[in-house]
Amino acid sequence: MKDLNRRALGGSLQEQRRGITSMIDLYFDHTPNGQKVHIMLEECGLAYNLIIIDIGKGEQFDPDFLKISPNNKVPAIVDHEGPGGQPFALFESGAILLYLAEKTGRFLPAEPQQRWDVMQWLFWQMGGFGPMLGQAHHFLAYAPMNPSGPEVLPYAQNRYRNEASRLYGVLDRQLGENDHVAGGAYSIADMAIFPWCRLHERQEQDLDDFPNVKRWYGVIGERPAVKRDIAASADIVTGFTPESWSVSFGADQYRKRS
Ligand SMILES: N[C@@H](CCC(=O)N[C@@H](CS)C(=O)NCC(=O)O)C(=O)O
């Protein structure tokens, strides 16, 4: 497990914490779900340690990481000044965005209607835009790279390309009437959606077909915090070895763990 602060997992959270000055640990790999939280930390100017969990090597199955993120996925955080001043671990990017918004009082309006507008678009991303685009990535880009032999499944490719296109259409209509996804103000809903739009080519979507999304995408991409995330990002999916395929989609992913 790599750690930008040269810190290895193991031992209690307190032991891991020794010598570390930042309040929040972000367990991260270069994927849209991780980038959402990275953008939020940058937007809020919070000090954080970035701890890389290499999901191609199976580091998400490390027993110490599973204590923080039992679903074996990034992102996750540990806030060393959590509720009651105690260390607090949290997984699921939507929950993390909400937690950080409440902690800082930023990017989630207090006024009820605006707050629920942000909530509904955040949940739209978490329940639809992210998972469906993830399936589009799988069938359009990853399955054809299977090192055991390309899997090209036209039905699945059409299904998820079409669903991606439908979802971009929903987003386009919303952005035709609003500057930002949940209304006038930039919010955690924009942060959740933007990193998935960055991979529109992998989803076989053309932003010229969605002019309002294209306008918004250009505006969000110019924010200094978002630029810092983009500068720090590397595309981790450029191909698969038999090992990384097994960890991601094969026997190692689904091996029973006690
Ligand atoms: N709903 C979760 C999804 C997280 C997720 O799918 N993470 C992927 C990377 S984008 C992952 O860690 N995959 C590793 C694995 O499935 O073993 C969230 O939004 O946090």
The ligand as an ORCA input file, in Angstrom:
! r2SCAN-3c Opt
* xyz 0 1
  N     -20.951      3.822     -4.110
  C     -19.535      3.862     -3.848
  C     -18.810      3.269     -5.038
  C     -17.308      3.249     -4.822
  C     -16.629      2.448     -5.918
  O     -17.269      1.810     -6.777
  N     -15.278      2.468     -5.884
  C     -14.525      1.718     -6.854
  C     -13.618      2.658     -7.616
  S     -14.606      3.889     -8.448
  C     -13.636      0.721     -6.119
  O     -13.093      1.023     -5.076
  N     -13.501     -0.498     -6.656
  C     -12.697     -1.499     -6.067
  C     -13.411     -2.832     -5.960
  O     -14.603     -2.886     -6.308
  O     -12.804     -3.791     -5.512
  C     -19.089      5.310     -3.595
  O     -19.660      6.186     -4.241
  O     -18.211      5.540     -2.756
*
